[in-house]
Amino acid sequence: MDRGQGFTEKDWKLFRSKIADWQEAYMDRLGKEYIALLSEDAGPSDKFWKLDERLKKDKEKAGVQVQMSRSNLIYNIMSLINEGAISFEDLNGFSDELKETVRAYIERRVL
């Protein structure tokens, strides 16, 4: 375990095993939001361009795609939490070290 990173090798393996399911659930939610957007009472071109803008923004989110590397693990988890793709409770099973690192970032962001 490399204590300087704020996570363990087990955390990295667990993240790799969970990320696809987290992203699938997040993209499913986005799909429902897109359906609602397309169902709005607006002109076809307005709905098209609104959807186009949303897709451009959403493609950049960690809930859709992440840079898979150990050095990005904490950043990816923070992004997933900030985007609402996962919650802190989704970190059950991860090491206390990782949860403490994430909690510290969350507390800094709130202050």
SVG drawing of the C-alpha trace seen along z (x, -y; Angstrom):
<svg xmlns="http://www.w3.org/2000/svg" viewBox="-46 -28 50 34">
<polyline fill="none" stroke="black" stroke-width="0.4" points="0.0,0.0 1.3,-3.5 0.1,-5.7 1.0,-8.9 -1.8,-8.5 -4.7,-8.3 -5.9,-4.8 -4.8,-1.2 -4.3,1.2 -7.5,2.9 -9.3,-0.4 -7.9,-0.7 -9.2,2.8 -12.6,2.1 -12.9,-1.2 -12.1,0.6 -14.8,3.2 -17.5,0.6 -16.9,-2.2 -18.7,-0.6 -21.9,0.0 -21.7,-3.5 -21.4,-5.0 -24.2,-2.9 -26.5,-4.0 -25.5,-7.6 -26.0,-7.5 -29.4,-5.8 -30.4,-8.8 -29.0,-11.2 -31.0,-9.3 -34.2,-9.9 -33.3,-13.6 -32.8,-13.8 -36.2,-12.2 -37.8,-14.8 -35.9,-17.6 -37.2,-16.3 -40.7,-16.1 -40.8,-19.7 -43.3,-22.1 -40.8,-23.8 -39.9,-24.0 -38.0,-21.2 -34.9,-23.2 -34.9,-24.6 -35.0,-21.1 -32.4,-19.9 -29.9,-22.6 -30.6,-22.3 -30.0,-18.5 -26.8,-19.1 -25.4,-21.5 -26.3,-19.0 -24.6,-16.1 -21.4,-18.2 -21.3,-19.0 -22.2,-15.5 -19.6,-13.7 -16.9,-15.5 -18.2,-14.2 -16.6,-11.4 -20.0,-9.7 -19.7,-9.2 -15.9,-8.7 -12.9,-8.8 -9.1,-8.7 -8.4,-5.3 -5.1,-5.7 -4.2,-5.2 -3.0,-8.8 -6.6,-10.0 -8.4,-7.7 -9.3,-10.3 -10.0,-13.0 -12.3,-10.6 -14.2,-9.7 -14.5,-13.4 -15.8,-14.2 -18.3,-11.3 -19.6,-12.6 -19.7,-16.2 -21.7,-15.3 -24.1,-13.2 -23.1,-10.0 -22.4,-8.4 -22.7,-9.4 -20.4,-9.0 -22.4,-5.9 -21.3,-4.2 -17.8,-4.1 -18.8,-1.3 -16.2,1.4 -13.4,-1.0 -10.6,-1.6 -11.0,-4.0 -8.0,-5.8 -9.7,-6.5 -13.0,-7.5 -11.0,-9.9 -9.2,-11.4 -12.5,-11.9 -14.2,-13.3 -11.4,-15.8 -11.8,-17.1 -15.6,-17.3 -15.2,-19.3 -12.7,-21.7 -15.1,-22.2 -18.0,-23.0 -16.0,-25.5"/>
</svg>
